[in-house]
Amino acid sequence: MTSVDLFAIGNALIDQEFKVSDEFLTQHNLQKGTMQLTDGDQQANLYTQLKQSEVYKGQASGGSAANTTVAFSALGGTAFYGCRVGNDELGKIYLDGLNEAGIQTTAKSVSEGVTGTCMVLVSPDSERTMQTYLGITAELSAEQIDFEPLKTAQWLYIEGYLSTSATARAAVKQAREIARAHGVKIALTLSDPAMVQYAREGLNELLDDGVDLLFCNQQEAMMYTETTTVEDALAKLKLHSKYVVITLSAEGAIISSEQETIRVSGRAVTAVDANGAGDAFAGSFLYALNTGDNLQTAAELAILISSEVVSQFGPRLANQDYAQLLTNFQKKECA
């Protein structure tokens, strides 16, 4: 296995995406804009009702950190993804998709069990609401991860959704120790308001003694820090991370380091589906930083890529689209 720039750990989920009404969310007690965990039977029941009354938009490989890794790789970085899938057809589809995108995986990721699935419900305002059956990925542990590529990586990337799993948190702890021992920078995303609300202790464990780069959106930032303004949230988050990135949806992002705090404007697009936008932002931002770009340029590229994800259904762009957007962006930068 060759060395990589980015070593990511996260859930492995197959997304089933639907356009839904706000009334459907209310009827099924789904909190808009969050991810809610469920069991296989309840998700099967929801899936049946969705197929009967809502608009099916298709299947896609998902998982927050995986989406980030795909963006990073498609832009030109090298990456490894540590995850757990079942020894089933969906698991094969999932890992094959990552490999086709140029991302390294390991046979250790496959074990007996059912690959996780996520119902992604997109409401008329483009917001995504998710109901997730984790399947075997709920039991992700260090045994499914080949840590060798981490020793020579530039970045370790951790998704906050792992905060709900004790075995995954233990795997992350081991990864953090390896990263620190080998000078690998650590990035973490808070992932979802539901993780802040219901799995705060787990997030604290993932954050541990701090990270080099922290991603979150405005709502997650204020919920986690128990503040009422982005500015106050930023001040508290900077105690835990060298760099803090707070995304502001269509309004852009705030990026802060020890030396500066900058605000980068958003990009006007017709929003269709917010699923995967934050993941794409993180992957693009990490790619730009890893190639030596400054915070402003990294944020501008991340906003470009994530806004394109928002303007279509599904959590990822076609691989060639990332490369074309990067080429166009670089031409503009040089002009």
C-alpha distance (Angstrom), angle and dihedral (degrees) to the residues before:
residue distance angle dihedral
M1 . . .
T2 3.81 . .
S3 3.78 126.2 .
V4 3.80 120.1 -89.6
D5 3.81 138.1 -156.7
L6 3.81 95.2 -137.4
F7 3.81 127.5 37.9
A8 3.81 111.0 -171.8
I9 3.80 132.5 -175.4
G10 3.79 122.1 -163.7
N11 3.75 150.6 119.3
A12 3.80 122.1 -60.0
L13 3.80 111.8 -138.2
I14 3.78 136.8 163.5
D15 3.81 109.5 -139.5
Q16 3.79 123.3 -140.7
E17 3.79 106.0 -165.4
F18 3.80 128.4 -156.1
K19 3.79 137.4 173.5
V20 3.79 106.7 -129.1
S21 3.79 140.5 176.7
D22 3.79 123.9 -114.1
E23 3.80 86.5 -117.0
F24 3.82 90.3 60.7
L25 3.81 90.7 54.9
T26 3.79 91.4 49.6
Q27 3.80 93.4 47.0
H28 3.80 91.0 54.2
N29 3.82 97.0 42.0
L30 3.79 93.0 -116.9
Q31 3.79 115.2 157.6
K32 3.78 107.3 -131.9
G33 3.79 116.8 -118.2
T34 3.79 96.5 15.5
M35 3.78 140.2 94.0
Q36 3.79 118.2 -117.6
L37 3.79 124.9 -168.4
T38 3.79 121.6 -133.4
D39 3.79 141.2 163.3
G40 3.78 128.5 -99.2
D41 3.82 96.5 -99.2
Q42 3.80 94.9 50.0
Q43 3.78 91.7 47.2
A44 3.81 91.2 48.9
N45 3.80 88.7 53.3
L46 3.81 91.7 49.6
Y47 3.80 90.8 47.5
T48 3.82 90.8 53.7
Q49 3.80 91.7 51.6
L50 3.78 92.2 45.9
K51 3.80 91.7 52.7
Q52 3.81 89.9 50.6
S53 3.79 99.9 50.5
E54 3.82 112.7 10.3
V55 3.80 136.5 64.9
Y56 3.80 115.3 -95.0
K57 3.81 113.2 -143.2
G58 3.80 100.5 -179.2
Q59 3.79 147.0 -98.3
A60 3.79 127.1 -64.7
S61 3.77 138.4 169.2
G62 3.79 108.5 -106.1
G63 3.76 143.2 161.8
S64 3.79 117.4 142.2
A65 3.80 99.8 -111.1
A66 3.81 90.9 40.6
N67 3.81 90.2 57.0
T68 3.80 88.8 50.2
T69 3.80 91.2 49.3
V70 3.81 92.0 49.7
A71 3.81 91.1 54.0
F72 3.80 91.5 47.2
S73 3.80 92.2 49.2
A74 3.80 96.5 42.7
L75 3.80 90.2 53.9
G76 3.81 89.9 56.1
G77 3.79 107.5 -84.5
T78 3.80 126.3 123.0
A79 3.79 118.3 -121.4
F80 3.80 148.0 177.1
Y81 3.80 124.9 -154.5
G82 3.79 122.3 -153.3
C83 3.81 112.6 -160.6
R84 3.81 144.3 125.6
V85 3.80 126.8 -113.0
G86 3.77 133.2 171.8
N87 3.79 125.0 -104.3
D88 3.81 89.4 -105.9
E89 3.79 140.1 102.3
L90 3.81 94.0 -88.2
G91 3.79 90.4 51.9
K92 3.78 91.0 52.9
I93 3.81 91.2 47.6
Y94 3.79 89.7 50.3
L95 3.79 98.7 51.1
D96 3.82 93.5 38.9
G97 3.79 88.5 54.9
L98 3.79 92.3 53.1
N99 3.80 92.1 47.3
E100 3.80 91.4 49.2
A101 3.79 87.3 54.1
G102 3.81 88.9 56.2
I103 3.80 95.9 -104.5
Q104 3.78 119.5 139.6
T105 3.81 119.2 -127.9
T106 3.79 134.9 168.7
A107 3.78 133.8 -123.3
K108 3.80 85.8 -126.0
S109 3.81 87.2 76.5
V110 3.81 91.5 72.8
S111 3.80 119.0 82.2
E112 3.79 139.2 149.2
G113 3.79 111.5 -71.6
V114 3.79 142.9 63.8
T115 3.80 123.3 -54.5
G116 3.79 112.6 -119.6
T117 3.80 122.1 -104.7
C118 3.78 134.3 -161.8
M119 3.79 129.3 -157.0
V120 3.81 104.8 -144.4
L121 3.79 110.7 -161.6
V122 3.79 116.2 -166.5
S123 3.79 115.2 -162.0
P124 3.84 125.7 -156.1
D125 3.82 92.1 -91.4
S126 3.86 89.1 58.6
E127 3.81 92.4 -110.7
R128 3.80 115.2 142.5
T129 3.79 123.9 -136.1
M130 3.79 118.4 -172.6
Q131 3.77 135.9 -157.4
T132 3.78 110.2 -169.2
Y133 3.78 134.6 -164.4
L134 3.79 102.7 -168.0
G135 3.79 96.1 -163.1
I136 3.80 111.7 178.8
T137 3.81 93.1 -12.6
A138 3.83 87.4 73.9
E139 3.81 85.2 71.9
L140 3.80 96.9 49.3
S141 3.79 107.6 149.5
A142 3.79 140.0 165.7
E143 3.81 89.2 -88.8
Q144 3.82 90.7 72.4
I145 3.81 94.7 50.4
D146 3.80 128.6 82.4
F147 3.81 102.4 -150.2
E148 3.83 96.1 -173.4
P149 3.85 95.6 94.4
L150 3.82 89.2 51.9
K151 3.80 91.8 65.9
T152 3.81 92.5 69.0
A153 3.83 99.4 29.9
Q154 3.78 125.2 114.6
W155 3.81 96.0 -141.4
L156 3.80 138.9 26.0
Y157 3.81 110.5 -155.5
I158 3.82 121.3 -162.0
E159 3.79 127.1 -172.4
G160 3.79 119.2 -141.1
Y161 3.80 92.6 -135.7
L162 3.81 86.9 79.1
S163 3.81 87.8 71.2
T164 3.83 90.5 89.4
S165 3.83 94.7 61.2
A166 3.80 122.9 73.4
T167 3.81 92.5 -161.5
A168 3.81 92.1 49.1
R169 3.80 91.1 49.3
A170 3.80 89.0 52.8
A171 3.81 89.5 51.1
V172 3.80 90.2 50.6
K173 3.80 90.5 50.3
Q174 3.80 89.2 55.0
A175 3.81 90.6 47.0
R176 3.80 91.4 50.2
E177 3.79 91.1 51.9
I178 3.80 91.5 51.2
A179 3.80 91.4 46.1
R180 3.79 93.4 51.4
A181 3.80 91.4 46.3
H182 3.82 91.7 53.7
G183 3.80 100.7 38.6
V184 3.80 94.8 -107.1
K185 3.81 115.2 155.4
I186 3.83 117.1 -124.5
A187 3.80 126.6 -137.4
L188 3.81 126.0 -175.2
T189 3.79 133.8 -175.0
L190 3.81 122.2 -155.9
S191 3.83 85.2 -144.4
D192 3.80 103.5 -165.2
P193 3.83 142.7 11.8
A194 3.81 88.2 -120.8
M195 3.80 90.4 61.2
V196 3.80 90.0 53.2
Q197 3.80 91.6 46.7
Y198 3.79 100.3 43.5
A199 3.82 107.1 18.7
R200 3.80 104.2 37.7
E201 3.81 94.2 133.3
G202 3.78 89.4 52.9
L203 3.80 91.4 50.0
N204 3.79 89.7 49.7
E205 3.79 88.5 54.0
L206 3.82 91.8 50.5
L207 3.81 90.5 48.0
D208 3.82 90.7 46.3
D209 3.82 110.7 157.6
G210 3.80 93.2 -8.4
V211 3.79 141.9 -75.8
D212 3.77 137.8 -119.3
L213 3.81 95.7 -121.2
L214 3.81 129.7 21.2
F215 3.81 124.3 -168.2
C216 3.81 124.6 -165.0
N217 3.77 140.7 138.9
Q218 3.78 125.5 -114.4
Q219 3.80 95.6 -94.6
E220 3.80 93.8 47.2
A221 3.81 91.5 47.6
M222 3.80 94.7 54.0
M223 3.80 94.1 40.7
Y224 3.80 93.5 50.2
T225 3.81 94.3 47.3
E226 3.82 93.8 36.8
T227 3.79 91.5 -127.7
T228 3.80 133.7 132.7
T229 3.80 101.5 -139.5
V230 3.79 133.9 52.6
E231 3.78 90.1 -128.0
D232 3.80 93.1 56.9
A233 3.80 90.8 44.5
L234 3.79 90.8 51.3
A235 3.79 92.3 51.7
K236 3.82 90.8 54.7
L237 3.79 95.7 42.9
K238 3.80 90.9 53.4
L239 3.80 87.2 66.8
H240 3.81 87.7 66.9
S241 3.80 103.7 38.1
K242 3.79 140.6 38.5
Y243 3.80 90.2 -139.9
V244 3.82 125.5 27.0
V245 3.80 124.1 -167.3
I246 3.80 118.8 -169.7
T247 3.78 114.5 -175.3
L248 3.81 117.6 -148.0
S249 3.81 100.8 -164.2
A250 3.83 110.1 -126.1
E251 3.81 91.0 -1.3
G252 3.79 93.9 67.7
A253 3.79 126.3 -125.2
I254 3.78 146.1 -61.8
I255 3.79 117.0 -133.7
S256 3.78 122.6 -170.8
S257 3.79 135.4 -174.5
E258 3.79 133.6 166.8
Q259 3.81 89.1 -87.9
E260 3.79 104.3 39.5
T261 3.78 149.6 4.0
I262 3.78 118.1 -145.3
R263 3.78 134.0 -178.8
V264 3.80 118.8 -148.2
S265 3.79 120.0 -162.6
G266 3.78 123.1 -121.9
R267 3.77 126.6 -115.0
A268 3.80 121.9 -112.9
V269 3.81 112.2 -118.4
T270 3.77 136.2 145.1
A271 3.80 102.2 -98.8
V272 3.80 114.5 -135.8
D273 3.80 106.6 157.3
A274 3.82 128.0 5.7
N275 3.81 92.9 -165.1
G276 3.79 110.1 123.7
A277 3.80 96.5 3.8
G278 3.79 95.3 117.3
D279 3.79 90.1 45.3
A280 3.80 91.7 53.2
F281 3.80 90.0 47.5
A282 3.80 91.1 54.7
G283 3.80 94.1 46.8
S284 3.78 93.3 48.3
F285 3.80 93.1 45.2
L286 3.80 91.9 50.2
Y287 3.79 91.2 47.8
A288 3.81 92.1 52.6
L289 3.80 93.3 46.6
N290 3.79 90.3 48.4
T291 3.80 91.4 54.7
G292 3.81 91.5 52.0
D293 3.80 101.5 -98.8
N294 3.80 119.1 147.8
L295 3.81 123.7 -113.1
Q296 3.81 94.1 -95.9
T297 3.79 94.1 52.8
A298 3.80 92.3 43.0
A299 3.80 91.0 52.8
E300 3.79 93.1 46.9
L301 3.80 91.9 52.4
A302 3.82 90.8 45.6
I303 3.79 91.7 51.5
L304 3.81 91.0 49.1
I305 3.80 93.8 51.3
S306 3.82 96.2 41.0
S307 3.80 92.7 47.7
E308 3.80 89.3 55.0
V309 3.81 89.6 52.0
V310 3.81 89.5 51.8
S311 3.80 91.2 52.7
Q312 3.83 94.1 62.7
F313 3.78 138.2 42.8
G314 3.78 118.3 -94.1
P315 3.83 134.6 43.1
R316 3.80 97.6 -93.0
L317 3.79 141.2 43.4
A318 3.79 122.9 -129.9
N319 3.81 108.2 -83.6
Q320 3.78 94.2 -113.3
D321 3.81 91.2 52.6
Y322 3.81 92.4 64.2
A323 3.80 90.9 53.2
Q324 3.80 93.0 47.4
L325 3.81 92.1 49.4
L326 3.80 89.7 50.2
T327 3.80 91.6 50.3
N328 3.81 91.6 50.2
F329 3.80 90.6 46.5
Q330 3.80 93.0 51.2
K331 3.80 92.2 48.5
K332 3.78 89.5 53.0
E333 3.80 91.0 48.1
C334 3.81 91.1 52.5
A335 3.80 94.7 45.1
